[in-house]
Amino acid sequence: MLFMSLMLASLLIAILAIRIKKIILLFVSAILILPLSLYLSATPLFERWGLIFPILYISAAVSLAKKGVWLSMLLTAANAILLGLMIVIIIQ
């Protein structure tokens, strides 16, 4: 349950960060999702995909720093889609 709340908080903070163009909030999002990523990288099903979540947020922060708002939104959307797929796989 803790991972789900951190995941949701991370996603909401990332959306807020892009909206107000604050790079530091994307790094906070990456830190918030790090425990879930480390847990997933230890499971056999997500062992290669576990660490992609914070990397996408950090890439979005770098893109936002270079004024690439659309790329930041795309990377955050990719993270949201991957998290949604992960939830569907876990629920089944």
N, C-alpha and C positions, 0 to 999 in steps of 0.2 A: 504494500500500500504506500510505503514511503517513496518508492521509486516512481509510482504513478503520479503522486503529487509533485515531486520534483520535476518530472517530465512535463507536466502541464504548466507549472510555473516557468520552466525554461522556455517553453514555446510562447507563452504569453509575453514574457520579458523580451524575447527576440522580436516579436511583432512590434512591441512598443519601441524597441531600440531602432528599428528601421523607420518607424513612423516619425520619431523625433530626432533621428539621425545621431544617436549617441553610440559610439563604438564600444565604450566600456561596458554597456549593458549586454552586448553580444558576447563579450568575454565572460560576463557573469552567467549568461545562459549556458555557455560551454562548461563552466565549472559546475553548474547545477546538474547538468546531464551526465557529468563524468562518473558518478557512482553507478548509474544504470549501465553506462557503456562498459565499465570494467566488469560488472556482473555478467553482462551479455557476452563479452569476449571470453569468459570462462565456461560458457555453455557450448555444447557441441553444435547446436543448430545455428547460432549466430557468431561462431568463433572468429570468422573473418570480417564480419560486418559490425561488430560491437563498437569499435573505436571510430567508426565513420561519423557518428553523431556530433561529437565535439569538433571534429575536423571541419564539418560543414559550417558550423557556427563561426569558427575562427576564419574560415575562408570568406564568409559573409562579412565579417568585420573588416578584413583586408579590402574587400571589394567596396564596402561603404566608405572606407578611408580614401579610396581613390575615386570617390563620387559615382560609383557604380550601383545605384539604388536598385535597378532592375535585376542585376545579378545577385545582389543581396537577398532580394525577395525570392528569386528563383531557388537559391540555396536553402533558404529557410523553408520554402514550400516543399523542397525535396526532403528536408528533414522531417517535416510534418507528415508527409506521405509515408516515409519509412517507419516513423513511429506508429502511424495508424495501421500499417501492415503488420508490424510487430504485435500490436494489441490483438489484431484479428487472429494471428497465428497462436498466440498464447491462450486466447479464449477458447479456440477450437481444441 
